[in-house]
Amino acid sequence: MNSLILNAATRILVALMLLFSVYVLLRGHNDPGGGFIGGLIAAIAFALYATAHGTALARRALRFDPRVIAMVGLGFAILAGLWSALFGDPFLTGQWLFVGGDETDKGLPLSTVLVFDVGVYLVVVGAVLTLVFALEEEV
């Protein structure tokens, strides 16, 4: 598509949408949102970029093959689920690690729930972009 307005606006919109997708991913840990919604927002940002600049430039901007992104995300999700087995808990039981705290302040909580959400985020981005790029290249 040869629209000067779309080309100029896409550069700003994609950056804002990717930033917002990470915000939704991290916010979903305690509030509505999470990996699925954040992944959809990120995939839509790259789909918009592909519409404005072409699939080849969108693939270059993404830097990784979308199928690889989906596989890495699936690995993260499985790893988050299996991590609880090390502690004798059922599959996908949340495990927390508190970093840098003391008796009064537990510190920064890191959890397998967040790792699972990041995995879902990557699976959604990879799967949706695989489909979008295949359809865009077909047309």
C-alpha positions, 0 to 999 in steps of 0.5 A: 500500500502506498499511503504516505499517512499510513507509512508515517503513522505506522512507525509511531503506532507500532512502537506505542502498540508494542509498549502497550502490549508489554504493559497489558502482559505485566498488568494481567498478572494481577488485573485483567489482561495477560499473555493472550491479550498482550500477544494479540496487541503485539501481533496486530502491531506487526500486522499493521506494519506489514500492511503499510510496508510489506511483509518482507520489511515486517519480517525483518523488523520482527527479526525472528521467524514467527514459528520459532517465536511460537515454539520458544513460547511453548517451551516457556509455558511447558517449563513453567508448568513442569517447574512445580514438579521439582517441588512435588506439586501438581502441574501448573502450580504457581511457584514464587521466588522473592528476590532482594527482601528481608523479614518485613519486605519480601522483595521482588516476587518472581513467579512461574505464573509470569513465565507462563504468561510470557510463554502464552504471549510469545505463542500468540504472537508467533501463531498469529503472525505466521497466519497473517504473513502467509495470508499477506504473501499470498495476496 
